[in-house]
Amino acid sequence: MLPKLNDYNDLILKLDFNINRLRESNHIYDLLDCMLTLNSLPEWIIASDTANESLKKVADEKVKIMKGLNGFVFDEYELFNNIDHQLRFVRLLCNHTKHKSNSKLIPKIESIPGTTFPMVLPARFCIIVAVGNLRVDGEFIAFQVSEFWKNEILKH
């Protein structure tokens, strides 16, 4: 059966495919695929004929946060525990790849050796993304935002 991309439920299946591929490959291209899918997911929810109004409302609120329509506040030190900053990060990273800016305000994507805490064996290199003065495990953000959207979809 060929995959289809008709609504946000299909995009969630694509996201699962991207996440599984990223887990296996640990490759920066696969991280970018995840981020691009996560960036577009809330807009697909808003445009859906099948999503209920409460889910569309959440998606609309998050798109406004991601785009900075209510004022853009981004604190890289909140990335580990604040979904709104994680969503802004996804948007910034996707815009960087789209526009390729050298602005210090847009995260620089680079793959450098690093491991996460807690340490797991076998240790492996992570895809580290530089954000301001902080270096962030890109997979962590992708997995966190993916779980956020899956939980929101299940709640509504």
C-alpha positions, 0 to 999 in steps of 0.5 A: 500500500502506498502512503498518502498525505491527505490530513494531519493523521497521515502526517502523524504517520509520516512523523512516526516514519521520520522518528524511527528513521532518525532513531536508527540513523542518527543522521542530521538529514533525518533530524531535519525531516522530523523538524520540517514535519513537526513545523507543518503539523499544527497548520495541517490540524487547523486546515483539517476537516476531521479535527475537532474544534478543541484540537484546532484551537490548541494548534492555532494557539501553538502556531501563534506562539511559533510564529511570534504573533503575540510577541516572540520570546525565545529563551534557549535555557527553557528548551528542556522543560517548556513546550512553547520554547521547543515549538519556537525552536522547531520553527526557528530551525526550519526557517534557518534551513529555508532562508539560510541566514547567518543571524545569531538569532537563528539556530545554527545546525551542526553535527558535533560529537556529544552524548546525552545525560543520562549516559546510555550504553553503547554511547553514541554521537548526538546531533547537536544544535547550537542555540545562542550559547547553548548546545542542544540535543536535536533528537531530544527536541524532536522527540519531545515535540512529537510526543506533545502533538501525539498526546494533544491529538489523543486528548481531543 
